Amino acid sequence: MDYRFDPEQDYVVVDIETTGAWSSGDRITEIGAVKVRNHQVVDEWHSLVNPQRPIPAKIVELTGITNQMVRDAPVFHEIADSFMAFMGDGIFVGHKRELRLRLSVVRV
């Protein structure tokens, strides 16, 4: 396999905020992503997400995302297609992605 850097390959760096750290009951509150090609940011995508449950005070303090901010935001399934279109053929790059990917898949 050839592991050399391809300057034309898109990498999509994703940050997801959630209502907590336990995938069994927590939900996504925000998704932000940047598309990087040849070490340059070429596009950005962002959405708040209505978690359909209260955000704990500790998480509000940590993220700055309040219940009021997400009250009228779309639920995840309403933005999933838009996010996947943004991802395109890009390589997903994320922090703690195993936990948070499970959240996005399980709680659509």
Order of alpha helices (4+ residues) and beta strands (2+ residues): beta-beta-beta-alpha-alpha-alpha-beta-alpha
